[in-house]
Amino acid sequence: MASFDIPTIDVSPFFRLEENEEVKKKAIEQIREACVNYGFFQIVNHGIPLELLSGTKDMYKTFFSSSDEEKLVVPFYNYLKSTKNSSGTYEHLLFRFPFNVFPNIPPHFLSIASQINCFLFRRSFVMVQVLEAIVSHFTKLGVVLEGIINECLGLLPDFLPNYRNDRSQDSLLGLHYFPAIEDDDNTGKTAHEDPGCFTILYQDDVRGLEVHKDDQWIPIAPSKDKLIVNIGDVIQVLSNNKFKSATHRVVRPSETNRYSYAFFYNVHGDKWVEPLPQFTKEIGESPKYRGFVFEEYHQLRIKNRSHPPDRPEDLIHITHYSISN
């Protein structure tokens, strides 16, 4: 099957104050169409150095190549290795942290070095520097994309930045998918949607990411200079299904490892999520979802991974909150 070319948008105009507004409007319209039709798009000229993107991947590869004994020193919340009864065959390393781009840093937050107490980060300050650099870049890029999505939806200026005023739930997740073996399910990450606002993904040169569209699974070819952006469930609910939180999965290749990492732009757990009036009563449409507290949904999604049901159709998705009209 041929790889699917999801829309690719040049976002460099949004980093230049003197850029022609017509150029920005064209890019915004392209992103709007991608969010409506696909829920996925790619960006180029995003301002993150390719060496840093590659270096972050290498940092994760170094960690994942360590022995199980060394990796298990990492707190359980940060490191997880999937098992046969979980929804995929992979391992991941997770970080959560704010940076000084935020005016108010929650006092309970720890530095990267404090979060991870393992041989890798104790012996390598360079690794910590790589993490700080990539998260700083992702955070700043996220602010730009947040503003673009806000404008694409026609919301009041700064609605999404104010709605996402607590960035403490943002996270960086590195993933290592084990090679598929003969007579084994080759699923690396089962079909799912991301629960938060949006996600930025970097994948290595090994294929595996697939998006569900028009009743078929379509591969997305990796590219070293492109980042993938996908809309999450929160934006889908706020927009009352105007923007799509696309279903996607990872298929493990045979005889090779696959690495990727993603930055998740989430909302705080106590945030109330429901369709906005601009997309319901103000335009005469019924809400397609009942409101909910994000943490409630987040915990249901965690249970999908920790205690997966026997039947795939029993997995919790955002449709759990759908209203039947």
SVG drawing of the C-alpha trace seen along z (x, -y; Angstrom):
<svg xmlns="http://www.w3.org/2000/svg" viewBox="-32 -44 61 62">
<polyline fill="none" stroke="black" stroke-width="0.4" points="0.0,0.0 1.3,-3.4 2.0,-5.9 -0.5,-8.6 0.6,-12.2 -1.2,-14.1 -1.1,-17.9 2.2,-19.5 2.3,-23.2 5.2,-25.6 4.9,-27.3 7.9,-29.6 5.7,-32.7 4.4,-32.5 8.0,-33.0 8.5,-36.2 6.8,-39.3 7.1,-41.1 5.6,-38.2 2.8,-39.1 -0.6,-38.4 -1.9,-36.8 0.7,-34.1 -0.3,-33.4 -4.0,-33.3 -3.2,-30.7 -1.4,-28.5 -4.2,-28.9 -6.7,-27.8 -4.6,-24.8 -4.4,-23.8 -8.1,-24.3 -8.9,-22.0 -6.4,-19.4 -8.0,-19.5 -11.5,-19.1 -10.7,-16.4 -7.8,-14.4 -7.1,-15.4 -3.4,-15.1 -1.0,-17.4 2.8,-17.8 4.8,-20.9 8.1,-22.0 10.4,-25.0 9.2,-24.6 12.3,-26.1 13.6,-23.0 17.2,-22.1 17.4,-18.7 20.5,-17.9 18.4,-18.3 15.6,-16.2 18.1,-13.4 20.0,-13.9 16.8,-13.4 16.1,-10.2 19.7,-9.0 19.2,-9.8 16.2,-7.6 17.9,-4.9 20.8,-4.9 18.4,-4.6 16.3,-1.8 19.5,0.2 20.4,0.3 19.8,3.5 16.4,4.1 18.1,3.8 19.3,0.4 16.1,-0.8 14.0,0.5 15.8,-1.9 13.7,-4.6 10.5,-5.3 7.5,-3.3 5.6,-6.3 8.4,-7.4 9.3,-4.0 7.0,-1.3 7.5,1.9 4.4,3.4 3.5,7.0 1.6,9.5 -1.8,8.6 -1.3,4.9 -2.3,2.9 0.9,3.2 4.5,4.3 6.8,1.5 8.5,-0.4 8.3,-4.0 10.1,-6.7 8.0,-9.7 8.9,-13.1 6.7,-15.9 8.1,-19.3 7.5,-23.0 10.1,-25.5 10.8,-29.2 8.6,-30.0 5.8,-29.8 5.2,-32.7 4.1,-30.5 5.9,-27.2 4.0,-24.9 6.1,-24.5 5.8,-20.7 7.6,-20.3 11.1,-18.8 14.0,-19.3 14.6,-16.6 17.6,-15.4 15.4,-15.0 12.7,-13.2 15.0,-10.5 17.3,-8.7 19.1,-6.2 22.6,-5.5 22.0,-7.2 21.1,-10.6 23.4,-10.5 26.4,-10.0 25.4,-12.2 24.7,-15.9 24.6,-16.1 21.5,-14.0 19.8,-16.4 20.8,-19.3 19.3,-17.5 16.0,-17.0 15.9,-20.6 16.6,-21.9 14.0,-19.7 11.3,-20.4 11.9,-24.1 11.6,-24.1 8.5,-21.9 6.9,-24.2 7.5,-27.3 6.3,-25.6 3.2,-24.5 2.4,-28.1 2.6,-29.0 0.4,-26.0 -2.0,-26.7 -2.6,-30.2 -3.0,-28.9 -5.6,-26.3 -7.4,-28.9 -7.6,-31.1 -8.6,-28.1 -11.6,-27.5 -12.6,-31.2 -12.3,-31.5 -11.8,-34.7 -8.1,-35.7 -6.1,-33.8 -9.1,-31.4 -7.0,-28.3 -3.9,-29.7 -6.2,-30.8 -8.0,-27.5 -4.7,-25.7 -3.3,-28.1 -1.8,-25.3 0.8,-23.5 1.9,-21.1 0.3,-18.1 2.4,-18.6 4.7,-15.6 7.4,-14.2 7.1,-10.5 9.8,-8.4 8.8,-5.1 10.7,-2.0 8.7,0.6 10.2,4.1 10.6,5.9 7.7,8.1 8.4,11.8 6.9,14.6 3.4,15.8 3.0,12.9 0.7,9.9 2.7,7.0 0.8,4.3 3.1,1.9 0.4,-0.6 -3.2,0.4 -5.7,-1.9 -6.3,-5.0 -6.8,-8.7 -4.8,-11.1 -6.9,-12.4 -5.4,-15.9 -5.5,-19.0 -2.9,-18.2 0.3,-16.2 3.6,-16.8 5.4,-13.6 8.8,-12.9 9.4,-9.4 12.6,-7.8 13.1,-6.5 11.3,-3.2 7.8,-3.1 4.9,-2.1 2.5,-5.0 -0.9,-4.5 -4.0,-6.7 -7.5,-5.4 -9.4,-7.3 -12.2,-6.3 -12.4,-2.8 -8.8,-1.9 -5.4,-2.1 -3.1,-4.4 0.7,-4.6 2.4,-7.9 5.9,-7.9 8.6,-9.2 10.6,-12.3 13.5,-13.7 12.6,-17.3 8.9,-17.1 7.0,-16.9 3.5,-15.4 0.7,-17.2 -2.5,-15.5 -5.6,-16.9 -6.7,-15.4 -10.0,-14.5 -10.3,-17.8 -10.2,-19.9 -12.7,-17.5 -15.1,-17.9 -14.7,-21.7 -15.3,-22.1 -18.3,-19.7 -16.7,-17.4 -15.7,-20.3 -12.1,-19.2 -11.2,-15.5 -9.2,-13.6 -8.0,-11.0 -7.6,-7.3 -4.1,-6.1 -1.9,-3.1 1.7,-1.8 2.5,1.4 5.8,3.0 8.1,3.7 9.8,7.1 13.5,7.5 14.1,4.0 13.4,1.6 11.4,-1.5 11.8,-4.7 9.7,-7.8 8.8,-10.5 5.9,-12.8 5.1,-15.9 1.6,-16.0 -0.2,-19.3 -2.8,-18.5 -5.1,-20.3 -5.0,-20.1 -6.9,-17.2 -9.6,-19.4 -10.4,-21.2 -14.1,-20.9 -14.4,-19.8 -17.6,-20.3 -18.7,-21.6 -18.3,-25.4 -21.4,-27.5 -19.9,-28.8 -20.4,-25.4 -23.7,-24.5 -26.5,-26.8 -25.1,-29.9 -25.4,-28.2 -28.5,-26.1 -26.7,-22.8 -27.1,-20.2 -24.0,-19.3 -22.6,-15.9 -20.9,-15.3 -21.8,-15.7 -19.4,-17.6 -16.8,-15.9 -13.7,-16.5 -10.6,-15.7 -9.0,-13.7 -12.0,-11.3 -11.4,-10.6 -7.7,-10.4 -8.0,-7.7 -10.3,-5.7 -7.7,-5.9 -5.0,-4.7 -7.2,-1.8 -7.3,-0.9 -3.5,-0.3 -3.2,1.2 -6.3,3.5 -7.2,3.9 -10.6,5.4 -10.9,8.7 -12.8,7.2 -11.3,4.2 -14.7,2.6 -14.9,2.3 -11.9,-0.1 -12.8,-3.6 -12.7,-6.3 -14.1,-9.9 -17.4,-8.4 -17.9,-7.3 -19.3,-10.9 -21.3,-11.0 -24.9,-12.2 -27.4,-10.2 -29.7,-12.7"/>
</svg>
